């Protein structure tokens, strides 16, 4: 897994700021992160790299 976005937060195992907590505010991306869908409030976004 590379990162997870949910409930307006982003968490990555590779980001030291995310250790021991539930990530940082998600404030960027292709869609407006301040909307329900763009902020991933209505679904979980998981990016997986094998």
C-alpha positions as CSV (number, residue, x, y, z in Angstrom):
1,X,0.0,0.0,0.0
2,X,1.3,3.5,-0.9
3,X,-1.4,5.7,0.8
4,X,-5.0,5.9,2.0
5,X,-7.3,8.9,1.7
6,X,-10.5,9.0,3.8
7,X,-12.6,11.6,5.7
8,X,-10.4,14.5,4.4
9,X,-7.2,12.9,5.7
10,X,-4.3,11.2,3.9
11,X,-2.0,8.6,5.5
12,X,1.1,7.1,4.1
13,X,3.5,4.6,5.6
14,X,6.3,6.5,3.9
15,X,5.6,9.9,5.5
16,X,7.2,10.4,8.9
17,X,4.5,12.9,9.9
18,X,1.9,10.1,9.7
19,X,3.6,7.7,12.1
20,X,1.4,6.9,15.1
21,X,-1.6,8.9,13.9
22,X,-4.2,9.3,11.2
23,X,-2.3,11.4,8.7
24,X,-2.5,14.9,7.5
25,X,-5.3,17.0,6.1
26,X,-5.9,16.1,2.4
27,X,-5.9,19.5,0.6
28,X,-4.8,18.7,-2.9
29,X,-5.7,16.4,-5.8
30,X,-7.5,16.3,-9.1
31,X,-10.9,17.0,-7.5
32,X,-11.8,19.7,-5.1
33,X,-10.8,18.3,-1.7
34,X,-13.4,20.4,0.1
35,X,-16.3,18.5,-1.5
36,X,-17.7,15.3,-0.3
37,X,-16.3,13.2,-3.1
38,X,-13.1,15.2,-3.7
39,X,-12.2,15.0,0.0
40,X,-13.0,11.2,0.1
41,X,-15.7,11.5,2.7
42,X,-18.1,9.2,0.8
43,X,-15.5,6.5,-0.1
44,X,-12.1,5.3,0.8
45,X,-9.2,5.8,-1.7
46,X,-6.4,3.3,-1.5
47,X,-3.4,3.4,-3.7
48,X,-1.5,0.1,-3.9
49,X,1.9,-0.4,-5.6
50,X,3.2,-3.9,-6.0
